[in-house]
Amino acid sequence: MSLNHFETEAIRIQTERTQFLEHSTPLYLTSSYVFEDAEDMRASFAEEKERNVYSRYSNPNTSEFIEKICKMEGAESGFAFASGMSAVFSTFAALLNSGDHIVSARSVFGSTHTLFTKFLPKWNVSTSYFKIQDVEDIETLIQPNTKIIYAESPTNPAVDVLDLEYLGEIAKKHNLLLIIDNCFATPYLQNPIKFGADLVIHSATKLIDGQGRVLGGVTVGREDLINEIYLFSRITGPAMSPFSAWVLSKSLETLAVRVDKHCDNALKVAQFLEQHNKVNLVKYPFLKSHPQYEIAKKQMKLGGNIVAFEVKGGVEAGRRFLNNIKLASLSANLGDTRTIVTHPASTTHSKLSEDDRLETGIFDGLVRVSVGLENVEDIIGDLNQALDN
Ligand SMILES: *Cc1c(COP(=O)(O)O)cnc(C)c1O
């Protein structure tokens, strides 16, 4: 009998109990740890033994969180960060040298895109971009100094899906690292390492927390790479706080049931929108009409909680729709128990040129819904009344 299914590991992996035999892992709010004697201290600093020394390096709460994510992703090792972006930045900063080159999907999280365009060039790291629709272009973008292929799937906010198996093959063929931001799928729905990813990054702020409370990030994958990332991070200090790790580790115990329900609600919302006469286009990975439906089915357990759709009537119609919303929140977050709607063309992606926006699938009337855990009839009722008004 197998006692290590996803849900079981998420609930049963925990740090050793203290002398109080607590049932649930306590919060270890301590910045440092004591040594038994001079020899213990010497051996610990010489890294001859694995133990906690200082919470910038490790802490029982962060270790528990990392161990769970590693199990869920099928990864050898990992490190936890204060936010998703500190995970993204530290991963690149640890692995890249001046002169290196990245090949990235055009549609990545906005701050990641700004990191590529504004900050990595300061260290002479350049990036070339491929369109999701022209994934075959990747090979033409590879240069002698290319080191990393980087992508997210499903993408934000257009909910496109990239073939991870294909990316894995290209990376292997050209001896490049494949790094996947798996935030939208969560470790429950998709495991990029199975398809050849060397590292997987998560913003734990989204569905992993799932209740809009704390920020967090994590990178997991090949041990040799994580060792580099660990050394960089232990020196530069982007570590996740023990409190956030404690919260997030508990969140993981309910990840499977929450995400199942999120996906169930999202599919119903997508089906409702698809038949609405004020809606042009609905994008949801598990709708048959999705351009990459077959790929989504191959690599994802369920379709996720993000639905994108286009309101007829362009930017103005998109804004009007948002103003008519009564139940859902207008917020920059996603993956929360509370349903959230955003209008990327007038907010998060308003600084992009119209061409760049259209190229990444952000039509003027595009609305992104992060479907929450409210009763789905209430969520659909709210969207329906906002469309009809
Ligand atoms: C939110 C997000 C991030 C950044 O995470 P933070 O925790 O906000 O720093 C990175 N990638 C994706 C896909 C995200 O949605």
The ligand as a Gaussian input file, in Angstrom:
#p B3LYP/6-31G(d) Opt

LIG

0 1
 C        2.814000      36.838000      -9.018000
 C        3.729000      36.136000      -9.934000
 C        5.125000      36.232000      -9.776000
 C        5.768000      37.097000      -8.707000
 O        5.460000      36.669000      -7.423000
 P        5.426000      37.656000      -6.155000
 O        5.187000      36.704000      -5.029000
 O        4.343000      38.645000      -6.384000
 O        6.769000      38.307000      -6.076000
 C        5.923000      35.545000     -10.660000
 N        5.389000      34.797000     -11.661000
 C        4.060000      34.687000     -11.846000
 C        3.545000      33.870000     -12.961000
 C        3.190000      35.348000     -10.987000
 O        1.865000      35.255000     -11.184000

